[in-house]
Amino acid sequence: MKKLISVITIVAVSMMSTPTIASASLAKGQKIYKKKLRKYCRISGVRFARTHTQDEWEEIWDDGNFEKETYKICPKLKKGKIKKSWWKHIYEFAYEYGKGGSHVPKC
């Protein structure tokens, strides 16, 4: 009986923590945009994300052109200003708030 309760507890905790982990990179992407990109892009996070639909952002990411597209949107952004590990978080932010999405970022 104790094993069953332990298994149920582990499954329940893992199910509850999954959305938090998934949204963590989205929140981090929004924070990175606000602190590191917005002043170079000179547009709000909403306008940045809405330059493409969610499908377009996904295609850009899958083709490996996300960084290049960001530099197009933000021409004053200098190469190397954004850490390599941050790009996936910025993508999550752009994808989630891209055209066709139902959410609006707070930046």
Long-range contacts (C-beta under 8 A, 24 or more apart in sequence): 25-88, 25-89, 25-92, 26-89, 26-92, 26-93, 26-96, 28-86, 28-89, 29-86, 29-89, 29-90, 29-91, 29-92, 29-93, 29-94, 30-93, 30-105, 30-106, 30-107, 32-82, 32-86, 32-89, 32-90, 32-93, 33-90, 33-93, 33-107, 34-107, 36-81, 36-82, 36-86, 37-70, 37-74, 37-77, 37-82, 37-90, 38-107, 40-74, 40-76, 40-77, 40-78, 40-81, 41-73, 41-74, 41-76, 41-77, 42-74, 42-76, 43-73, 44-107, 45-93, 45-97, 45-105, 45-107, 46-97, 46-104, 46-105, 46-107, 48-73, 48-74, 48-94, 49-93, 49-94, 49-95, 49-96, 49-97, 49-98, 49-101, 49-105, 50-97, 50-98, 50-99, 52-94, 52-98, 52-99, 53-98, 53-99, 53-100, 54-95, 54-96, 54-98, 54-99, 54-100, 54-101, 55-100, 56-98, 56-99, 57-91, 57-94, 57-95, 57-98, 58-95, 61-91, 61-95, 66-90, 66-91, 66-94
